[in-house]
Amino acid sequence: MKNLQIESGPPINNDDCPDAFIFYQIETFDSSLWTTDGLPEPGLCGPGNNVFQDGWFIYTAECSGLVTFTMDGVFGTRILVYDGHCGLLVPIACSADTGCGPEKATVTFPAEEDFEYILRVGSCEEGQSGVATLAVSCATIQVPALPPAGAVCLIASLLLAGIFALGRRKAPAI
């Protein structure tokens, strides 16, 4: 499991998806200047089904495996993860907490190394905001390069689980 750290100042300009900041490994921010601009996701986020006073980040996966984001704040936090780009967002994971107290929001999803994911973070209750910290870890899943005979079902299962992405936007090489 990889864990790196970098801190940033208070983001103000990433209040909308097109202005998303690049996310590294840990970000501390104050959401009090953000507004709510994303749509509710009732099928994915459960009770409350929205991310209020939301900020946006672009995350490039550092491994093929399970990515886990945690967000800790002085308010009830929520994390929503999208595949795609700002003009065509497909929600893939949400920290659907049962309550909205000042506890950690956590979300885990399958990711492919070097592919970009859009993060929308904020409060799980309208009117709540403040300082929060968002962190990520990635647990690599080993998948054989060439499947052994009879492993077609395994590959199909991995495709359905999102381990291998089809048509996703790969991060540009630097």
C-alpha positions in Angstrom: 0.0 0.0 0.0 1.4 3.4 -1.0 0.9 6.5 1.2 2.5 9.8 0.2 1.7 13.3 1.5 1.5 16.8 0.2 -0.4 19.7 1.6 -2.1 22.6 -0.2 -3.5 26.0 0.8 -7.2 26.7 1.0 -8.7 26.0 -2.4 -11.2 28.6 -3.6 -11.0 28.1 -7.3 -12.0 24.4 -7.4 -15.7 25.0 -6.6 -16.8 23.8 -10.0 -15.8 20.6 -11.9 -14.1 22.3 -14.8 -11.8 24.1 -12.3 -10.9 20.9 -10.4 -7.5 20.9 -8.6 -5.0 18.0 -9.2 -5.2 15.7 -6.1 -2.0 14.2 -4.9 -2.1 12.2 -1.7 -3.5 14.4 1.0 -5.3 17.7 0.8 -6.4 19.9 3.7 -9.0 22.5 2.8 -11.8 24.8 4.0 -15.1 24.2 2.3 -16.8 27.3 3.7 -16.3 29.3 0.4 -17.6 26.5 -1.9 -21.2 26.3 -3.2 -23.2 23.3 -4.2 -23.2 22.7 -7.9 -23.2 19.0 -8.5 -26.3 16.9 -9.0 -27.8 14.6 -6.3 -26.9 10.9 -6.7 -29.8 9.1 -4.9 -28.9 5.6 -6.2 -25.4 5.8 -5.0 -25.1 8.1 -2.0 -28.0 6.9 0.1 -29.6 9.2 2.7 -29.2 12.8 1.8 -28.0 11.8 -1.6 -26.0 14.9 -2.4 -22.6 16.5 -1.7 -23.2 20.0 -0.3 -20.7 22.9 -0.5 -18.7 20.7 -2.8 -15.1 21.0 -4.1 -13.6 19.1 -7.1 -10.3 17.3 -7.6 -8.8 15.2 -10.4 -7.0 12.0 -9.1 -4.7 9.9 -11.2 -4.6 6.3 -9.9 -1.1 5.2 -8.8 -1.9 1.5 -9.0 -4.4 -0.9 -10.5 -6.3 -2.1 -7.5 -8.6 -0.8 -4.7 -8.4 2.9 -4.1 -9.6 4.2 -0.7 -10.3 7.8 0.1 -11.0 9.0 3.6 -12.1 12.5 4.6 -12.1 13.8 8.1 -13.6 17.1 9.1 -15.3 19.1 11.8 -18.6 18.5 9.9 -20.3 15.5 8.3 -18.3 14.7 5.2 -19.1 13.0 1.9 -17.0 11.8 -1.0 -18.3 11.1 -4.5 -16.1 9.5 -7.2 -16.8 9.8 -10.9 -15.4 8.3 -14.0 -15.3 10.3 -17.2 -14.8 14.1 -17.6 -16.7 17.2 -16.5 -19.0 17.1 -19.5 -19.9 13.5 -19.1 -19.6 12.3 -15.4 -20.4 8.7 -14.5 -20.7 8.2 -10.7 -18.9 5.1 -9.6 -18.6 5.3 -5.8 -20.0 7.3 -2.9 -19.4 7.4 0.9 -23.0 6.8 1.8 -22.8 7.3 5.5 -25.9 6.4 7.5 -25.5 9.5 9.7 -24.2 13.0 9.1 -22.1 13.7 12.2 -18.4 14.7 12.3 -17.1 11.3 11.4 -14.8 10.1 8.7 -16.3 9.5 5.2 -14.7 6.6 3.5 -15.1 5.3 -0.1 -13.3 2.4 -1.9 -13.5 1.6 -5.6 -11.5 -0.4 -8.2 -9.2 1.7 -10.2 -6.7 1.3 -13.1 -3.2 2.8 -12.8 -2.6 6.1 -14.7 -6.4 6.7 -15.3 -8.1 9.8 -14.0 -11.0 9.9 -11.7 -13.0 13.0 -10.7 -13.6 13.6 -6.9 -16.4 15.7 -5.5 -16.0 16.3 -1.8 -18.0 18.3 0.8 -20.7 18.0 3.4 -23.4 15.4 3.7 -25.8 18.1 5.1 -26.7 21.4 3.6 -25.2 24.4 5.4 -22.3 22.5 7.0 -18.8 23.4 6.1 -15.3 23.9 7.5 -11.8 22.5 7.5 -11.4 18.9 6.4 -8.6 16.6 5.2 -8.9 14.2 2.3 -6.3 11.3 2.0 -5.9 8.3 -0.4 -4.3 4.9 -0.4 -4.1 2.3 -3.1 -3.8 -1.5 -2.6 -2.5 -3.2 -5.8 -4.3 -6.2 -7.1 -2.1 -8.7 -9.0 -3.8 -9.9 -12.2 -2.0 -12.3 -14.5 -1.0 -10.7 -17.9 -2.2 -13.8 -19.8 -5.0 -15.7 -18.2 -4.6 -19.5 -17.8 -7.0 -21.7 -19.7 -10.6 -21.4 -18.4 -10.0 -17.9 -16.9 -12.4 -16.1 -19.2 -14.9 -15.8 -16.4 -12.3 -14.1 -14.2 -11.5 -11.5 -16.8 -15.2 -10.9 -17.4 -15.7 -10.4 -13.6 -12.8 -8.0 -13.4 -14.2 -6.0 -16.3 -17.6 -5.8 -14.6 -15.9 -4.8 -11.3 -14.1 -2.0 -13.1 -10.5 -3.3 -12.5 -9.9 -3.0 -16.3 -11.3 0.2 -17.7 -12.7 0.4 -21.2 -12.9 3.8 -22.7 -11.6 5.8 -19.7 -9.4 8.8 -20.0 -5.8 8.0 -19.3 -3.8 10.7 -17.6 -1.4 12.5 -20.0 2.3 11.6 -19.7 4.4 14.3 -18.2 
